[in-house]
Amino acid sequence: MIKKISLILCFFTVAMLSVNCKNAKQKLQEYVTAYNTAAPSFKADHVTLTTARGYINDNKIELRFETGLEQNQANKMAGDLAFSKLLKEMINKNQLPKDLVEEGIRFDAYFLANDNTVLSKKIIDKESISEILK
């Protein structure tokens, strides 16, 4: 009787693990879909719109944060500080999941001026994530 129960529990465990095991590319796709679905409710200083785009073959996700800020040196410097803080908060809230980074997914994040030029760009990967979290 104990053998049968153990066998059933073992089978159930293996079945659950196989259902829950997703590769990094599947997780990338799911993240992009979920991010874009939640994007309209995203709130951050100066951010008017945010979107994600996945590049499966490159193991990369591009995050774009559009703002109403003009492209100038003062906004570049202030934007860089605000953007670093925003990304740190997103990582801490798991809006930007560390487990994807640990699986080799790279995030290219862009903080854009009102004319879609880059105010700040951050690459989040295994090497840079600890620096961002400081």
N, C-alpha and C positions, 0 to 999 in steps of 0.2 A: 504494500500500500504506500509506504514512504517513497519507494522507488518511483511509483507512478506519479505521485505528487511532485517529486523532484524533477522528473522528466517533463511534466506539464509546465512547471515553473520555468525550467530551462528553455523549453520551446517558446513560451510566451516572452521571455526576456530577449531571445534571439530575434523573434518577430518584431518586437518593439524597437530594438536597435536598428534593424534593417530599414524600418519605416522612417525612423528619425535621422538616419545618416544621409546627409546631403553633401554633395561636393561643393567646393568653393564657387564654381560657376553658377550652380543653382542658387546658392545663397546670395551671390552678386545680383542675379536677376530679381530675386524676391526683395532684396533691399531697395533696389532702384524703384520697383513698382510701389512698395510701401512708402518710400520717401516721397515720391511724386503724388501719391494719394493724400498724404498728410501735409504737403507743401502749402496749400491755401491757408492752413491754420498756423503756420510757422510765424513766430514773432521774435524779432531782434531789432536792435537799434539800427536805423537807416535802411534795413533790408525791405525791399518792396516785393520781391519775388525770388523764390529759390527753386531750382530744379536739379535733378540728377540724371546722368546718362551713363549707361554701362558699356564697357568695351570688353566683351567676354574673352576674346583672343589675347588681349593685352593684360588681363587680370587687373583692370583699372576701372574706377568710378570717378566721373567728373562731376563735381558739385559746383554750381554757379549761384552766387548770391548777388542779385542785382540791387543797386541802391539808387537813391535820388541825388547822390553826391556828385559834384562837379569834379572833373579831372584837374587837379592842381597839386602842388607839392605839399601843402598843408593837409589836404584830405588824404594824400598817399601815406603820410606819416601817421596821422590819427587813425586812418583806416587799417593800417598794418597792426597797430596795437589792439584795436577793437576786434579785428578779425582773429587774431591769435587767441584773445579771450573767448570769443564766440566758439571757436573750434574746441578749445579746452572744455568749455561747458557742455558742448555736444558729446564729446567723448565721455565725460563723467556721467552724463544722463543716458548713455548708451544710444544716443541718436546717431552716433557715428561709432559703430561697434568695433571694439578692440579685437574681438575674435576674428573678424574678417581680415583685419590688418595682420594678425598673427598667422592666418592661413595664406598670406601672400598677396592679398588684394591691396592695391595702392589707390589712395584717394588724391586726386588733383583738385584742389579747392581754389576757386577764383572769387574775389571780392571785386565787383565791377562798378565803375562809375555810371552816371546816367546816360553816357553815350556808348556803353558796353566796352570801354577800354578798361584794362586791368589796373586796379588800385593796389591790389595785393594778391599774391599767389602763394599757396602753401602746398607742399607735397607731404602727405601723411603715409608713411610706410613703417616697416619694422624698425628702421634706424632712427626715424625722426619722431616717432610717437612719444618717446620718453622725454624728449626735449620740449615738445608742446605741452606736456602735462606738468612741467616744472612751474 
